[in-house]
Amino acid sequence: MKKRTVIVVLAVLVIVVAVFVRRGLVGTPVDYSSDIQSKDFDLEFRYGSIGSDNGGLPYKIWHVLPVLFPEYLPDKGAGGKNYASLGLIYEKGHTQPIGMSLRKGFVDSVGLNCAVCHTGTWRESESGEVHAVSGMPAHQFDLGGYFGYLFACNNDPRFTEENVTQAIKNLDGLTVIEKLIMPLAFK
């Protein structure tokens, strides 16, 4: 009877550890309500996952690239030296731009979704408030420029584990698990 109890306890422990590791490695997309009658439906479209964030770019690496490599970004006046200069649209209260989903795990990751190409902006005057419209063509977004920027950063000799890790520590900080996993991003 004792041997059977030990086997059952070990089996349960293995299952719990496997679920924990899988959830942490694969992650879980940030969930938004998909109730078509609610305002959250627009949030699902703008920030929801279509799966490209599963194995996507580690969020903290993506977040520090404009700090490390501003010279590869176009300067479009008010957009400055960040992803907005490529035409990505930022809304107050969100860490990533419209069209960028976030997956939470041991290492958070980001990926593009449909809204990156299907959300545009308008304003009444050049100095007026910017309004984002879901479903509108993304007339301001430079998709080729975005991928060109990522490739330029990756090919830069300064894109090293040490430089990126230090920039992340300065901007966001690293968790213990991220410190252990970060070297894998550079292999």
N, CA, C and O of each residue as an XYZ file, in Angstrom:
748
protein
N       0.816     -1.195      0.000
C       0.000      0.000      0.000
C       0.858      1.256      0.000
O       0.519      2.237     -0.662
N       1.946      1.237      0.723
C       2.829      2.389      0.801
C       3.478      2.685     -0.554
O       3.595      3.843     -0.955
N       3.892      1.639     -1.244
C       4.532      1.787     -2.541
C       3.562      2.419     -3.551
O       3.959      3.272     -4.344
N       2.328      2.011     -3.518
C       1.306      2.538     -4.414
C       1.080      4.029     -4.135
O       0.938      4.809     -5.076
N       1.046      4.433     -2.885
C       0.851      5.831     -2.506
C       2.003      6.689     -3.022
O       1.779      7.781     -3.543
N       3.218      6.207     -2.881
C       4.388      6.927     -3.361
C       4.314      7.107     -4.876
O       4.616      8.185     -5.388
N       3.919      6.074     -5.585
C       3.812      6.137     -7.047
C       2.742      7.153     -7.457
O       2.961      7.941     -8.377
N       1.611      7.141     -6.795
C       0.529      8.091     -7.110
C       0.989      9.524     -6.832
O       0.769     10.417     -7.649
N       1.623      9.739     -5.688
C       2.107     11.077     -5.340
C       3.148     11.550     -6.364
O       3.104     12.702     -6.796
N       4.067     10.688     -6.748
C       5.070     11.042     -7.748
C       4.426     11.347     -9.104
O       4.829     12.291     -9.785
N       3.447     10.565     -9.489
C       2.751     10.794    -10.761
C       2.046     12.147    -10.752
O       2.118     12.887    -11.733
N       1.371     12.475     -9.663
C       0.693     13.767     -9.544
C       1.714     14.898     -9.589
O       1.492     15.911    -10.251
N       2.827     14.728     -8.888
C       3.878     15.735     -8.875
C       4.454     15.958    -10.277
O       4.683     17.101    -10.672
N       4.686     14.893    -11.020
C       5.193     15.006    -12.390
C       4.202     15.759    -13.269
O       4.602     16.602    -14.072
N       2.932     15.468    -13.128
C       1.904     16.151    -13.924
C       1.861     17.641    -13.581
O       1.801     18.481    -14.479
N       1.892     17.968    -12.310
C       1.864     19.369    -11.882
C       3.080     20.120    -12.419
O       2.945     21.229    -12.936
N       4.265     19.523    -12.301
C       5.485     20.160    -12.800
C       5.409     20.320    -14.319
O       5.777     21.370    -14.845
N       4.941     19.300    -15.024
C       4.838     19.367    -16.485
C       3.888     20.487    -16.916
O       4.196     21.227    -17.851
N       2.756     20.619    -16.256
C       1.798     21.680    -16.590
C       2.431     23.047    -16.313
O       2.320     23.957    -17.135
N       3.090     23.195    -15.168
C       3.737     24.453    -14.813
C       4.809     24.833    -15.835
O       4.851     25.978    -16.285
N       5.658     23.908    -16.199
C       6.733     24.178    -17.152
C       6.153     24.502    -18.525
O       6.604     25.443    -19.178
N       5.160     23.735    -18.969
C       4.557     23.996    -20.274
C       3.938     25.383    -20.321
O       4.145     26.128    -21.279
N       3.175     25.733    -19.281
C       2.559     27.062    -19.236
C       3.608     28.153    -19.244
O       3.437     29.180    -19.900
N       4.695     27.937    -18.518
C       5.740     28.945    -18.448
C       6.520     29.085    -19.732
O       6.876     30.194    -20.129
N       6.792     27.959    -20.391
C       7.563     28.003    -21.628
C       6.722     28.462    -22.808
O       7.158     29.315    -23.582
N       5.534     27.915    -22.957
C       4.656     28.284    -24.062
C       3.973     29.604    -23.774
O       3.771     30.419    -24.674
N       3.618     29.813    -22.513
C       2.966     31.050    -22.128
C       1.483     31.044    -22.416
O       0.937     30.112    -23.005
N       0.855     32.112    -21.981
C      -0.583     32.295    -22.158
C      -0.818     33.684    -22.727
O      -0.345     34.666    -22.155
N      -1.532     33.791    -23.834
C      -1.775     35.128    -24.379
C      -2.626     35.955    -23.420
O      -3.487     35.424    -22.717
N      -2.372     37.256    -23.403
C      -3.212     38.143    -22.608
C      -4.623     38.014    -23.159
O      -4.834     38.105    -24.369
N      -5.584     37.803    -22.276
C      -6.960     37.521    -22.680
C      -7.814     38.782    -22.626
O      -7.806     39.504    -21.629
N      -8.529     39.034    -23.670
C      -9.495     40.128    -23.726
C     -10.854     39.502    -24.013
O     -10.948     38.479    -24.690
N     -11.877     40.112    -23.504
C     -13.228     39.614    -23.759
C     -13.504     39.704    -25.251
O     -13.146     40.692    -25.892
N     -14.132     38.690    -25.800
C     -14.465     38.744    -27.228
C     -15.962     38.936    -27.436
O     -16.498     38.589    -28.489
N     -16.633     39.488    -26.432
C     -18.059     39.796    -26.540
C     -18.235     40.909    -27.563
O     -17.816     42.042    -27.329
N     -18.847     40.593    -28.683
C     -18.970     41.544    -29.782
C     -19.775     42.783    -29.397
O     -19.664     43.816    -30.057
N     -20.575     42.697    -28.351
C     -21.382     43.831    -27.909
C     -20.597     44.775    -26.994
O     -21.064     45.876    -26.701
N     -19.423     44.363    -26.544
C     -18.689     45.177    -25.577
C     -17.554     45.936    -26.247
O     -17.153     45.623    -27.368
N     -17.052     46.924    -25.551
C     -15.901     47.681    -26.021
C     -14.659     46.791    -26.083
O     -13.744     47.061    -26.861
N     -14.619     45.729    -25.267
C     -13.462     44.848    -25.225
C     -13.246     44.093    -26.534
O     -12.146     43.603    -26.792
N     -14.290     43.996    -27.364
C     -14.109     43.328    -28.646
C     -13.036     44.050    -29.458
O     -12.236     43.406    -30.137
N     -13.013     45.375    -29.392
C     -12.002     46.145    -30.095
C     -10.616     45.882    -29.496
O      -9.623     45.847    -30.222
N     -10.550     45.698    -28.171
C      -9.277     45.372    -27.531
C      -8.765     44.016    -28.015
O      -7.567     43.845    -28.239
N      -9.665     43.065    -28.174
C      -9.275     41.739    -28.669
C      -8.690     41.859    -30.075
O      -7.672     41.242    -30.386
N      -9.339     42.656    -30.918
C      -8.841     42.851    -32.271
C      -7.485     43.557    -32.257
O      -6.566     43.152    -32.968
N      -7.364     44.595    -31.462
C      -6.144     45.408    -31.462
C      -4.959     44.733    -30.785
O      -3.821     44.900    -31.223
N      -5.213     43.969    -29.717
C      -4.106     43.429    -28.928
C      -4.144     41.908    -28.743
O      -3.215     41.336    -28.173
N      -5.181     41.263    -29.206
C      -5.328     39.829    -28.993
C      -4.359     39.000    -29.821
O      -3.835     39.452    -30.839
N      -4.139     37.793    -29.363
C      -3.174     36.896    -29.996
C      -3.799     36.121    -31.149
O      -4.935     35.654    -31.060
N      -3.033     35.994    -32.239
C      -3.392     35.080    -33.322
C      -2.367     33.949    -33.396
O      -2.383     33.141    -34.324
N      -1.473     33.904    -32.400
C      -0.473     32.842    -32.318
C       0.932     33.260    -32.691
O       1.881     32.523    -32.421
N       1.096     34.421    -33.305
C       2.452     34.837    -33.714
C       3.336     35.177    -32.519
O       4.559     35.245    -32.647
N       2.722     35.389    -31.365
C       3.505     35.664    -30.155
C       3.999     34.375    -29.496
O       4.835     34.422    -28.594
N       3.490     33.233    -29.937
C       3.948     31.939    -29.432
C       5.278     31.638    -30.113
O       5.313     31.241    -31.278
N       6.352     31.825    -29.390
C       7.675     31.716    -29.991
C       8.082     33.012    -30.663
O       9.016     33.039    -31.464
N       7.373     34.097    -30.334
C       7.675     35.403    -30.914
C       8.916     36.018    -30.284
O       9.715     35.330    -29.649
N       9.058     37.301    -30.467
C      10.205     38.019    -29.909
C      10.039     38.182    -28.405
O       8.951     38.529    -27.946
N      11.078     37.943    -27.636
C      10.985     38.226    -26.203
C      10.655     39.711    -26.009
O      11.346     40.579    -26.543
N       9.599     39.994    -25.245
C       9.112     41.357    -25.085
C      10.205     42.312    -24.640
O      10.340     43.396    -25.208
N      10.981     41.939    -23.645
C      11.964     42.881    -23.107
C      13.086     43.174    -24.105
O      13.620     44.283    -24.120
N      13.445     42.208    -24.929
C      14.440     42.480    -25.978
C      13.830     43.441    -26.992
O      14.452     44.436    -27.364
N      12.610     43.140    -27.439
C      11.906     44.005    -28.393
C      11.784     45.426    -27.838
O      11.950     46.402    -28.570
N      11.497     45.532    -26.553
C      11.267     46.828    -25.917
C      12.527     47.689    -25.868
O      12.429     48.912    -25.965
N      13.705     47.088    -25.719
C      14.937     47.884    -25.601
C      15.622     48.159    -26.943
O      16.555     48.960    -26.993
N      15.192     47.527    -28.014
C      15.858     47.746    -29.305
C      15.905     49.224    -29.715
O      16.956     49.680    -30.165
N      14.812     49.995    -29.580
C      14.903     51.411    -29.950
C      15.886     52.213    -29.082
O      16.419     53.230    -29.526
N      16.118     51.759    -27.863
C      17.093     52.418    -26.993
C      18.508     52.101    -27.471
O      19.371     52.978    -27.502
N      18.736     50.849    -27.840
C      20.063     50.419    -28.277
C      20.395     50.839    -29.710
O      21.543     51.163    -30.013
N      19.392     50.833    -30.588
C      19.643     51.054    -32.016
C      18.705     52.100    -32.618
O      17.994     51.800    -33.578
N      18.687     53.314    -32.078
C      17.787     54.337    -32.623
C      18.175     54.767    -34.034
O      17.338     55.270    -34.783
N      19.436     54.573    -34.398
C      19.904     55.034    -35.709
C      19.274     54.265    -36.870
O      19.306     54.746    -38.003
N      18.707     53.095    -36.622
C      18.076     52.314    -37.692
C      16.599     52.660    -37.871
O      15.957     52.174    -38.803
N      16.062     53.491    -36.989
C      14.662     53.911    -37.086
C      14.564     55.215    -37.860
O      15.427     56.083    -37.730
N      13.512     55.359    -38.668
C      13.330     56.649    -39.343
C      12.883     57.693    -38.323
O      12.228     57.361    -37.335
N      13.227     58.918    -38.558
C      12.789     60.001    -37.676
C      11.619     60.690    -38.356
O      11.791     61.396    -39.349
N      10.436     60.478    -37.815
C       9.243     61.079    -38.409
C       8.664     62.128    -37.461
O       7.478     62.094    -37.135
N       9.486     63.030    -37.037
C       9.016     64.133    -36.202
C       8.468     63.667    -34.874
O       9.222     63.222    -34.008
N       7.150     63.766    -34.705
C       6.513     63.441    -33.423
C       6.715     61.983    -33.037
O       6.680     61.641    -31.855
N       6.930     61.108    -34.043
C       7.154     59.695    -33.742
C       8.452     59.462    -33.002
O       8.576     58.521    -32.218
N       9.422     60.331    -33.260
C      10.698     60.217    -32.563
C      11.431     58.942    -32.919
O      11.207     58.350    -33.975
N      12.298     58.535    -32.037
C      13.098     57.337    -32.270
C      12.517     56.159    -31.493
O      13.131     55.667    -30.547
N      11.347     55.719    -31.894
C      10.742     54.514    -31.333
C       9.895     53.868    -32.427
O       9.908     54.320    -33.571
N       9.166     52.821    -32.080
C       8.398     52.095    -33.092
C       7.307     52.945    -33.740
O       6.843     52.622    -34.834
N       6.897     54.017    -33.085
C       5.913     54.916    -33.701
C       6.481     55.544    -34.971
O       5.725     55.910    -35.871
N       7.800     55.671    -35.054
C       8.404     56.244    -36.255
C       8.240     55.333    -37.467
O       8.431     55.770    -38.601
N       7.888     54.071    -37.234
C       7.599     53.130    -38.326
C       6.098     53.079    -38.628
O       5.652     52.332    -39.498
N       5.335     53.885    -37.895
C       3.900     53.949    -38.130
C       3.067     53.114    -37.184
O       1.849     53.044    -37.346
N       3.688     52.475    -36.194
C       2.896     51.739    -35.206
C       2.159     52.741    -34.321
O       2.681     53.810    -34.006
N       0.952     52.381    -33.931
C       0.068     53.285    -33.192
C       0.054     52.890    -31.719
O      -0.247     51.745    -31.381
N       0.375     53.831    -30.854
C       0.329     53.594    -29.410
C      -0.906     54.248    -28.819
O      -1.272     55.368    -29.176
N      -1.545     53.516    -27.898
C      -2.678     54.058    -27.146
C      -2.276     54.158    -25.682
O      -1.498     53.343    -25.185
N      -2.803     55.143    -25.009
C      -2.527     55.292    -23.580
C      -2.988     54.041    -22.846
O      -4.036     53.471    -23.152
N      -2.186     53.626    -21.874
C      -2.541     52.477    -21.049
C      -2.074     51.135    -21.584
O      -2.354     50.100    -20.978
N      -1.364     51.132    -22.716
C      -0.883     49.877    -23.298
C       0.633     49.945    -23.472
O       1.177     50.957    -23.914
N       1.296     48.860    -23.118
C       2.758     48.820    -23.217
C       3.234     48.542    -24.636
O       4.355     48.901    -24.994
N       2.405     47.918    -25.432
C       2.782     47.629    -26.804
C       1.802     48.352    -27.735
O       0.691     48.688    -27.324
N       2.209     48.589    -28.983
C       1.330     49.294    -29.913
C       0.181     48.419    -30.399
O       0.187     47.200    -30.225
N      -0.797     49.065    -31.006
C      -1.905     48.344    -31.644
C      -1.311     47.401    -32.686
O      -0.410     47.773    -33.438
N      -1.828     46.177    -32.719
C      -1.337     45.189    -33.670
C      -0.225     44.323    -33.123
O       0.361     43.518    -33.847
N       0.066     44.487    -31.839
C       1.137     43.727    -31.195
C       0.529     42.999    -29.994
O       0.113     43.630    -29.022
N       0.482     41.673    -30.068
C      -0.071     40.882    -28.968
C       1.036     40.531    -27.984
O       2.218     40.521    -28.331
N       0.635     40.248    -26.762
C       1.574     39.927    -25.696
C       1.204     38.576    -25.104
O       0.047     38.336    -24.757
N       2.189     37.699    -24.991
C       2.003     36.374    -24.390
C       2.833     36.319    -23.119
O       4.041     36.555    -23.143
N       2.169     36.002    -21.998
C       2.828     35.939    -20.693
C       3.355     34.536    -20.450
O       2.649     33.555    -20.683
N       4.591     34.437    -19.983
C       5.208     33.160    -19.657
C       6.445     33.406    -18.824
O       6.593     34.478    -18.238
N       7.333     32.434    -18.759
C       8.598     32.656    -18.061
C       9.292     33.875    -18.673
O       9.867     34.702    -17.964
N       9.227     33.968    -19.994
C       9.711     35.136    -20.724
C       8.555     35.598    -21.603
O       8.125     34.876    -22.502
N       8.052     36.804    -21.342
C       6.955     37.338    -22.144
C       7.420     37.531    -23.586
O       8.577     37.873    -23.835
N       6.504     37.308    -24.532
C       6.868     37.485    -25.939
C       5.791     38.283    -26.659
O       4.645     38.348    -26.215
N       6.175     38.885    -27.773
C       5.254     39.675    -28.580
C       5.235     39.149    -30.004
O       6.184     38.515    -30.465
N       4.145     39.423    -30.684
C       4.001     39.069    -32.082
C       2.977     39.982    -32.722
O       2.185     40.619    -32.027
N       2.989     40.049    -34.030
C       2.034     40.894    -34.744
C       0.689     40.189    -34.851
O       0.623     38.960    -34.880
N      -0.385     40.977    -34.909
C      -1.698     40.422    -35.194
C      -2.331     41.210    -36.340
O      -1.688     42.088    -36.916
N      -3.555     40.912    -36.666
C      -4.231     41.502    -37.825
C      -4.322     43.025    -37.761
O      -4.263     43.698    -38.791
N      -4.466     43.570    -36.546
C      -4.677     45.003    -36.391
C      -3.483     45.836    -36.839
O      -3.636     47.026    -37.118
N      -2.295     45.235    -36.913
C      -1.128     46.002    -37.327
C      -1.305     46.536    -38.752
O      -0.824     47.622    -39.073
N      -1.985     45.783    -39.589
C      -2.242     46.206    -40.969
C      -3.657     46.742    -41.171
O      -3.958     47.332    -42.208
N      -4.523     46.537    -40.180
C      -5.929     46.902    -40.344
C      -6.417     47.859    -39.270
O      -7.558     47.765    -38.816
N      -5.554     48.777    -38.868
C      -5.944     49.877    -37.993
C      -5.212     51.120    -38.475
O      -3.989     51.124    -38.615
N      -5.967     52.157    -38.722
C      -5.393     53.411    -39.185
C      -5.766     54.543    -38.249
O      -6.442     54.338    -37.241
N      -5.324     55.722    -38.591
C      -5.601     56.889    -37.748
C      -6.137     58.037    -38.585
O      -5.946     58.094    -39.799
N      -6.812     58.947    -37.901
C      -7.250     60.195    -38.509
C      -7.258     61.265    -37.425
O      -7.278     60.959    -36.233
N      -7.242     62.504    -37.848
C      -7.398     63.643    -36.942
C      -7.969     64.806    -37.733
O      -7.805     64.893    -38.950
N      -8.640     65.696    -37.023
C      -9.317     66.816    -37.679
C      -8.339     67.856    -38.222
O      -8.596     68.486    -39.248
N      -7.237     68.026    -37.538
C      -6.219     68.968    -37.983
C      -4.849     68.390    -37.659
O      -4.740     67.400    -36.936
N      -3.808     69.011    -38.197
C      -2.459     68.495    -37.969
C      -2.091     68.453    -36.492
O      -1.318     67.593    -36.069
N      -2.630     69.358    -35.718
C      -2.332     69.371    -34.280
C      -3.448     68.719    -33.456
O      -3.378     68.699    -32.227
N      -4.467     68.192    -34.124
C      -5.606     67.596    -33.424
C      -5.298     66.233    -32.819
O      -4.262     65.625    -33.089
N      -6.226     65.781    -31.998
C      -6.101     64.475    -31.349
C      -6.147     63.355    -32.395
O      -6.940     63.394    -33.336
N      -5.281     62.364    -32.206
C      -5.225     61.230    -33.120
C      -6.267     60.201    -32.690
O      -6.347     59.844    -31.514
N      -7.064     59.727    -33.648
C      -8.083     58.712    -33.396
C      -7.722     57.457    -34.177
O      -7.524     57.511    -35.391
N      -7.636     56.326    -33.480
C      -7.366     55.051    -34.136
C      -8.697     54.401    -34.513
O      -9.652     54.423    -33.736
N      -8.746     53.826    -35.709
C      -9.971     53.193    -36.201
C      -9.646     51.756    -36.607
O      -8.884     51.518    -37.544
N     -10.233     50.810    -35.890
C     -10.046     49.396    -36.232
C     -10.741     49.094    -37.545
O     -11.859     49.553    -37.780
N     -10.088     48.326    -38.400
C     -10.647     47.962    -39.694
C     -10.214     48.893    -40.812
O     -10.365     48.566    -41.989
N      -9.683     50.034    -40.456
C      -9.202     50.996    -41.442
C      -7.820     50.549    -41.930
O      -7.061     49.979    -41.146
N      -7.474     50.786    -43.182
C      -6.126     50.425    -43.629
C      -5.061     51.158    -42.820
O      -5.234     52.322    -42.456
N      -3.971     50.473    -42.546
C      -2.865     51.061    -41.780
C      -1.974     51.836    -42.734
O      -0.859     51.412    -43.039
N      -2.468     52.972    -43.202
C      -1.765     53.767    -44.207
C      -0.417     54.288    -43.721
O       0.441     54.630    -44.535
N      -0.220     54.353    -42.411
C       1.005     54.920    -41.871
C       2.051     53.866    -41.519
O       3.203     54.225    -41.275
N       1.699     52.582    -41.483
C       2.614     51.538    -41.019
C       3.509     51.045    -42.150
O       3.034     50.742    -43.245
N       4.801     50.970    -41.875
C       5.803     50.485    -42.830
C       6.239     49.082    -42.401
O       7.203     48.935    -41.650
N       5.536     48.055    -42.875
C       5.824     46.670    -42.496
C       7.230     46.265    -42.918
O       7.951     45.645    -42.136
N       7.630     46.603    -44.129
C       8.974     46.292    -44.593
C      10.029     46.999    -43.751
O      11.077     46.430    -43.448
N       9.745     48.235    -43.380
C      10.656     48.985    -42.525
C      10.776     48.364    -41.143
O      11.852     48.358    -40.546
N       9.649     47.836    -40.632
C       9.660     47.195    -39.312
C      10.571     45.969    -39.327
O      11.440     45.823    -38.467
N      10.366     45.091    -40.310
C      11.212     43.896    -40.384
C      12.653     44.260    -40.735
O      13.586     43.628    -40.239
N      12.846     45.265    -41.580
C      14.197     45.731    -41.888
C      14.905     46.236    -40.635
O      16.101     46.009    -40.453
N      14.156     46.921    -39.776
C      14.722     47.412    -38.518
C      15.166     46.245    -37.638
O      16.275     46.252    -37.103
N      14.293     45.240    -37.490
C      14.639     44.082    -36.654
C      15.881     43.367    -37.198
O      16.757     42.973    -36.428
N      15.958     43.201    -38.523
C      17.122     42.540    -39.129
C      18.387     43.386    -38.944
O      19.459     42.844    -38.676
N      18.266     44.709    -39.085
C      19.431     45.578    -38.897
C      19.949     45.481    -37.460
O      21.158     45.430    -37.235
N      19.036     45.457    -36.497
C      19.450     45.317    -35.090
C      20.158     43.982    -34.876
O      21.212     43.925    -34.243
N      19.577     42.921    -35.402
C      20.143     41.582    -35.227
C      21.539     41.473    -35.856
O      22.400     40.766    -35.334
N      21.758     42.164    -36.962
C      23.037     42.078    -37.660
C      24.090     43.046    -37.123
O      25.250     42.985    -37.531
N      23.702     43.925    -36.225
C      24.638     44.893    -35.662
C      25.566     44.174    -34.681
O      25.086     43.399    -33.854
N      26.876     44.407    -34.747
C      27.807     43.737    -33.827
C      27.575     44.081    -32.356
O      28.044     43.364    -31.472
N      26.857     45.170    -32.089
C      26.548     45.537    -30.696
C      25.375     44.743    -30.130
O      25.090     44.822    -28.935
N      24.687     43.971    -30.989
C      23.565     43.138    -30.530
C      24.162     41.888    -29.885
O      24.268     40.828    -30.503
N      24.546     42.051    -28.624
C      25.151     40.950    -27.872
C      24.347     40.717    -26.607
O      23.596     41.582    -26.157
N      24.516     39.551    -26.054
C      23.833     39.215    -24.806
C      24.144     40.246    -23.722
O      23.243     40.682    -23.005
N      25.398     40.633    -23.601
C      25.806     41.580    -22.558
C      25.143     42.935    -22.742
O      24.605     43.491    -21.784
N      25.172     43.483    -23.969
C      24.589     44.801    -24.225
C      23.081     44.807    -24.035
O      22.532     45.713    -23.407
N      22.413     43.798    -24.574
C      20.956     43.734    -24.468
C      20.535     43.517    -23.020
O      19.603     44.163    -22.540
N      21.214     42.617    -22.329
C      20.885     42.342    -20.921
C      21.061     43.595    -20.075
O      20.220     43.887    -19.224
N      22.130     44.330    -20.293
C      22.354     45.561    -19.523
C      21.268     46.595    -19.819
O      20.785     47.265    -18.907
N      20.883     46.725    -21.089
C      19.823     47.670    -21.446
C      18.499     47.283    -20.795
O      17.753     48.148    -20.337
N      18.207     45.982    -20.754
C      16.972     45.519    -20.110
C      17.027     45.803    -18.617
O      16.041     46.259    -18.039
N      18.160     45.540    -17.990
C      18.300     45.831    -16.556
C      18.051     47.311    -16.286
O      17.407     47.663    -15.299
N      18.560     48.180    -17.162
C      18.384     49.626    -16.990
C      16.945     50.069    -17.219
O      16.479     51.007    -16.571
N      16.236     49.412    -18.129
C      14.891     49.848    -18.505
C      13.792     49.135    -17.736
O      12.930     49.785    -17.143
N      13.810     47.813    -17.738
C      12.721     47.024    -17.161
C      13.141     46.149    -15.987
O      12.324     45.846    -15.118
N      14.397     45.745    -15.955
C      14.848     44.757    -14.975
C      14.594     43.347    -15.481
O      13.806     43.142    -16.405
N      15.259     42.383    -14.876
C      15.134     40.977    -15.256
C      14.722     40.152    -14.049
O      15.219     40.364    -12.943
N      13.812     39.212    -14.264
C      13.457     38.274    -13.204
C      14.544     37.205    -13.134
O      15.384     37.113    -14.030
N      14.533     36.408    -12.089
C      15.513     35.328    -11.933
C      15.413     34.357    -13.109
O      16.434     33.948    -13.663
N      14.206     33.992    -13.487
C      14.013     33.051    -14.597
C      14.502     33.665    -15.903
O      15.126     32.981    -16.714
N      14.221     34.967    -16.114
C      14.702     35.624    -17.339
C      16.224     35.638    -17.397
O      16.803     35.483    -18.472
N      16.871     35.822    -16.260
C      18.338     35.800    -16.230
C      18.872     34.434    -16.661
O      19.911     34.345    -17.316
N      18.155     33.375    -16.289
C      18.579     32.026    -16.663
C      18.301     31.722    -18.131
O      19.085     31.048    -18.798
N      17.179     32.226    -18.620
C      16.743     31.905    -19.988
C      17.333     32.849    -21.043
O      17.507     32.452    -22.195
N      17.642     34.088    -20.662
C      18.108     35.096    -21.620
C      19.249     34.622    -22.520
O      19.215     34.906    -23.718
N      20.258     33.914    -22.003
C      21.350     33.471    -22.891
C      20.857     32.622    -24.068
O      21.500     32.599    -25.117
N      19.735     31.931    -23.911
C      19.218     31.105    -25.006
C      18.777     31.934    -26.199
O      18.773     31.437    -27.325
N      18.408     33.182    -25.975
C      17.971     34.056    -27.067
C      19.119     34.424    -27.984
O      18.896     34.894    -29.100
N      20.331     34.218    -27.532
C      21.503     34.615    -28.309
C      22.287     33.423    -28.834
O      23.414     33.577    -29.305
N      21.700     32.241    -28.757
C      22.379     31.026    -29.247
C      21.943     30.724    -30.651
O      22.398     29.744    -31.241
